[in-house]
Amino acid sequence: MEDSQREYQRMVRRHHREKKELQARIQAMKNSVPKSDKKKRKQLLQDAARLEAELAQKHKQELEKFQENFPSSSNLASIPEDMAKMNLENEPPQTTKAQKRRERRAAQERERQERIMEAEVEHRSSISRNEEEKLTMILRARNLEMKDIPADGHCMFRAIQDQLGFSTTVENLRFRAADYMQKHVEDFLPFLCNPETGDACGHDDFLSYCRSIMCTAWGGQLELRALSHVLQTPIEVIQANSPVVVIGEEYKKKPLILVYLRYACSLGEHYNSVKPLEAGAVGGVDPRLF
């Protein structure tokens, strides 16, 4: 009697475990199908109902076979199934071989991703050092050195502000650049495109972009060109791996000099100002323009 009782309890616990595993499998199937795909969702529900019915039939047959093998133990059916479930749930969870393999593979993948990230950081750091070394040599040949500008999204305007040599604000520079571009749409519109699609921007999109200049932490060549016209001054952009870019060559004043760094910041491109190797100030723009 005791043997048959233990056998019955093991069978009930197994049935309970198989039901839970099936429910987990069905849930995974549901998660893999988008709710918007009604056809697949309908087929999924049918498959789930079929699997549940097959499992229920299997358990029923096993129970009937047990009662055939132990005809004198028919009263075991009166053992509350909840007790068997409780015994199962109180057992310490067992890690299956498949689960161990999955956990091992997941740990290996995490380690691989960490190695890749470390290699990328080291590679970028190496490129950044190389870029700065080249820029240092270029600047020294001109008796200059870099002057660090905060990487806050306004670095290009702050570098211009530093080069001017007189008091102005980033907000003022942004406003003057945006105002000039709005008044000279045809000079700038052909050079602006949608960053997501690559398509040329329309007139309304361009005006929206100009308005964003005044409040967005960004600055590029279009804004440099506008500032060159506003200041009536050439602007030189020194780069490590490309020739110097001169914007506003038609103006004859002493140029403002910026340094463009492609790899200096984790967030992307950056502009610095320059200063003489020896004490001195960089000027060259008439403050009356402001």
N, C-alpha and C positions, 0 to 999 in steps of 0.2 A: 504494500500500500504506500509506504513511504517513497519507494523508488518511482512508482507511477505518479505520485504527487510532485516529486521533484522534476520528473520528465514533463509533466503538464505545465508546471510553472516556467520551465525553460522554453517550452513551445510558445506560451503566451507572451513571454518577454521578447522572444524573437519576432513574433507577429507585430508587437508594438514597435519594435525597432524598425522593421521593414516598412511599416506605415509611415513612420517619421522620415525615413530615407526617401520614400516615394514622394512625400509632400515637398521635401527639399528639392528633389529633382524637378517636380512640376513647377515650383516657384522659379527655379533657374530657367526653365523653358519659357515661362511667362516674361521674365526679365529680358530675354534675348529677342523678343518680338515687340516692335513698336506698337503702342496703343492705336496709332493712326492706321495701321495695317489691319483692317477689320477682317479681311479674308483669312489671313494667317492666324489671327486671334481666334476666329471661329473654329478653324481646324485644330488649333492648340487645345481648346476646351473639349473638343470631341476626343482627341488623343488622351487627354488627362482623365476623362471619364472612363475611357476604355481601360487604361492602365489600372485605375482604382478598382474597376469591376473585376479585372483579371486577378488582382491581388486578393480581393475579398473571396473570390471563388477558390483560389489556391488555399487560403487559410481555412475555408470551410471544409475542403476535402481533407486537409491534414487533420483537422479536428475529428472528422468522421472516421478517418483511418486510426487515429489514436483510440477512439472509443471501441473500435473493432478489436484492436490489439489488447485493450484492457477493459473487457466487458464488465468486470466487477468494479470498475472505477468510474462508473457513470456519474456518481455523486461529486466527482471532482469538478464537474461543470459549475457547481455551486460556489466554487472558490471565487471570490470577487476578483475580476480582472484588474481592478485598480490596485490591488495588493501586489499583483505581479508587476504592474507598471512601476509601482513604488520601489520594488526591489531592483528593477532595472535602473531607475533614475538615481538610486542611492549608490549604485556601483560606480567606482571611479572611472572616468572616461578613458577609453583605450584609443591610442593613436594607431591607426592602421598603417600598413606599409605604404599604401598609395598616398596617404596624407603626409607621411614622413618624406616621401619623395617630392611631393609638391612644396613642402616647407623648405626642403634642401635646395630645390631649384629656385624658389623665391629668394632665399638668402644669397645664392650665387648670383642671381640677377641684380640684387641690390648692390652687392660688392662690385659687380661689373660696371653698373651705372656710376657708382662712386669713383671708380678708377677713371672712367671716361671724363667725369666732371673735373677731377683733379688734373688730368692731362690737359683738358681744355683751358683750365685756369692757368696752368703753367705755360702752355703754348701762347695764350694771349698776353701773359705777363712778359714772356720773352719777346714777342712782337712789339709790345709797348716799349720795353727797354731799348730795343733796336731803333724804334722810331725816334725816341727822345735823343739817343746818341747821334743819329743823323742830323736832327734838327739843331742840336747843340753845335755841331761842326759848321753847319750852314750859317748859323747866327754869329758864331765867333769870327767867321770870315768877314762879317759885316760889322764887327765890333759891337755885337748885341748879345743879349741873353733873354731867356723867357721870363715873363712875369706872370705868375699864376693867377688865374681868374677862377672864382668859385663855379663849380659845375652845378648850377641851379636851373638850367634851361634858358637863362638869359645871358650866357657867357659871351656870345657874339656882341651883343649890345654893350655889355660891361667892358669888353675889350676895346670897343670903339670909344666908350666913355673915358676909359683910362688914357687912350691915345690922344684925346682932344686937348688935354692939358688945362681945361677950365671947367667950371662947375656946370653940369647938366645932369639930367636923370635918365634912367633907362626908360621910364614911362614917356618922357618927352621924345626920346629917339624913336621909340616904337610908334608914337603918334605921328611924327613927321614922316617916317617911312611909309606908313599905311596911307596917310593923306596924299603923299606924292604918287603912290601907285594907283590910287583911286582916280587921280586927275590925269593919269597917263596910261589908261587901260591898254591901249593898243601896243604899247611898248613892252608890256609884261605878260599879257594874256597868252600869247603863243608858247610861253615857256612854263606854263602851269598846267599840270595834268592831275587826274584823280589817282592818288597813290594806290588804291585798291584795284582799279580796272586798267589804269594806264591810258584811259581816254582823255582827250583834251577837255578842259573845263569850259563851261559856258560863261556868259557875261555875269549872270546872277551868282554862279559859284565863285567867280573871281572876286566879286564885291564882298561876298561872305568871307572869303579867305582874308581879304584886306582888313575887314573888321576884326577877325580873329587875331591878327598880328598884335593888336593893342592889348590883348589879354591872355594870349597863349604863350607858354614857355618854349619858344622855338625861334630860330633864326637861321636863314640860309643865304644863298647867293642872290636871290631876288631882292631880299631886304638889304643886302650889302650894296647892290646896284642902286637901289632907291636912295640909300644914305649917301652914296657917293655924289649923286645929283643934288641932294638936299644940302650937303656940305660943300659942294663944288670942289671936291678934293679926291684925288685918286686913293684907292685902298689896295694895298698889297697883301696877298695871302700866301704865306710861306708854308710849304708842305715838305714832308720828308722824302717822298718818292715820286714827286711830280715837279715840273717847273713852277716858278712863282706865277701866281695868277694876279694880274693887275686889272682892277675894275675902275673905270673912269679915267682912262688914259688921256682923254681930251683935256683934262684939267692940269694946270701946270704947278700947282702948289706942292709942297712937301707931302709925300703920301703918308697915310696912316698905315701902320704895319701890324698885321695880325698873324698868329701862328695857328694853323689848322692841324689838330691831332685826331687821327682816325681811331686809334686804339687806346687812348689815355684813360677813358672812363668806361666802367662796366655798362653804363646806360647808353653809350654810343659816342658820337662825334663831339668834339670840344674845341673851343677857341681860347687861346691865351693871348695876352698882350706881350710886348717886348719892352726892354729898357736898355740903355747903354751899359756896356761893361763897366765903364767909369761913371761916376756921379754925373747926372745931367737930366734934363727934362725933354720929353718928346712933345713937340708942339706942331704948329703949322696950319692951324685952322683959325679963321677969324671968328672970335666969339660973337661978333655982331650979327652973324647969321642966325643966332638964337635970340 
